[in-house]
Amino acid sequence: GNMSFSCLEPQMVPVTFRSSSSYLALPGTSGQDEVCISFQFRTWNKEGLLLSSKLHQASGGFLLYLSDGKVKISLHKPGKALSDITAGAGLSDGQWHSVSFSAKRNRVSLIVDNDVTLSAHASIPLQIYSGDAFYFGGCPSSGNISECNTSSGGFQGCMRLISIGNKAVDLISVQQNVFGNFSDLQIDLCGIIDRCLPNYCEHGGECSQSWNSFYCNCANTGYKGATCHYPIYEQSCEAYKHRGNTSGFYNIDSDGSGPLGPFLVYCNMTDTTWTIIQHNNTNLTRVKSANRENPHTVFFKYSASLDQLQATINHAEHCEQELAYHCKKSRLLDKPDGVPLSWWIGRTNETQTYWGGSLPAVQKCACGLEGSCIDSHHYCNCDADRDEWTNDTGFLSYKEHLPVTEIVITDTDRPHSEAAYKLGPLLCRGDSNLRNQGMYLTVDNRSVCILSIHFFLLFSCTILFFFCPNLGLINIILILFTVSCVIKKFNITPSEVIFSFDVGNGPSEVTVQSLTSLNDNQWHYVKAERNIKEASLQVDQLPQRSHGAPPDGHIRLQLNSQLFVG
């Protein structure tokens, strides 16, 4: 006849403990001198009651629970708590872990993940006899069950492969109310959710989670907020000055909540605020013995990446960099064979043949534009090729070519020929975000300035602005429409700012109240942020207020049709 062999695999029926009040009650055989229970669990919570039972004839009881991601068992008898036993670590990682608890007479064993190195054994001054019920995940809310009293709270997560007395529990029978009883369980499904996938923590923030929510650790990222979205640092020196700061070293975040990180600059906050970005070679450097075959090439490395520099330059109203070329029989633009003898390269990686004080594409130095070169037949002082020191010095100010990243010199190998160059730091002033985005509104025949409305969009939306109402202004209503933020409204009164929004879950609002009047003819700072976790509002230095989002985040509206107002 035909023969076949098979091994019965245990039936994998998971059960989900959906809330802290969930529990599974299973009967036990009372009075046995041995207790043996095993099961597997997975959770994101570091705390939670896994199992509890009252021992035979009121001789005590035990609690098996999670504490800081470790499994602990606490045994007690009337009037006396016995020492706890701990095993395992890092068990709140969302993965399946096995637990095996056994007790016979006064010997207790606790094994985690079938690893002897994660096991614990102890002898206790208590004779253990099994009780008539085991409670998994929690206990009924009705009745006084002292064995469930724990600071850990109920378990939220999944269990499977539950075994009592080396006999597997049929959870389908439990589901059919044939065996045991339960409350607020989801049987035959593990409903755990990975709330860190996708990771809504921006800028490298570290995501962790519990059963109901996720959390972002923003330490050392340069950003803050529920999702590490809002930059700790200002976008420019101009913004620092606007906040009342004085000259000094500051970190700036040139693209706000964008992907670029912060970097250190010096802010010279005199009448004109200058952002000063240094590079690795600001000294006067002398050059000899350079020719076409063996040119002198120097590269400049800045205290920021080229992307960070580009963002800073783009936001600035004006940038410049001083380039000085001192020469003795060392030419710049003279073309014996049609090719300049020296040149420089900017961040666009293109060769530039105009020098300090001149303009792109004209191939002249400053004296050539002004008609003041020492030899009127040439457009640079150095091209006069004299056996005495002179220079071509000036500021490069065409933003698209800045900063200078490389200089190449080829004409210092003739007798008495020598050159020296010096490149200053990159200097930028002004902030187009502050200067160009202001609005003057008229409310009740009075004017109010709304300065610098910023939108930082990714998984989150941040709105930042300053306002300065005239004295006596009663109320300001500012309504903004954006693709990601949908509809936002700010209601500003003399005593409070209200941030209202509707993203599909119905209208919500966050309010910050001020003990001092806001219509004082002074500038006031407002920052509102909405992300998948919460909405928050900050006004000046007043305490931030926030409004939590639903557990699964806000609904995102897609507004594709025309918008009609009025």
Secondary structure, DSSP 8 states (H G I E B T S, - for coil): --------------EEE-STT-EEEEE--TT-SEEEEEEEEE-S-S-EEEEEEE-GGG--EEEEEEETTEEEEEEEETTEE---EEE-S---SSS-EEEEEEEEEEEEEEEETTEEEEEEEEEEEEEE---SEEEES---SSS--GGG--TT-B--EEEEEEEETTEE--HHHHHTTSSSEEESEEET------TTSS----TT-EEEE-SS-EEEE-TTTTEETTTT-EESS-SSHHHHHHTT--SEEEEE-TTTTSS---EEEEEEESSSEEEEE-BS--S-EEE-S--SSS-EEEE--BSS-HHHHHHHHHHSSEEEEEEEEEEES--SS--TTSS-SEEEEETT--EE---TT--TTS---HHHHHT--SSTTSSSSGGG--SS-EEEEEEE--GGG-SEEEEEE----STT-EEEEEE--EEEE--HHHHSS-EEEEETTEEEEEEEEEEEESSSEEEEEEEEE-TT---EEEEEEETTTEEEEEEE-SSEEEEEEESSS--EEEEEE-SS-S-SSS-EEEEEEE-SSEEEEEETTS--EEEE--TT--------S-----
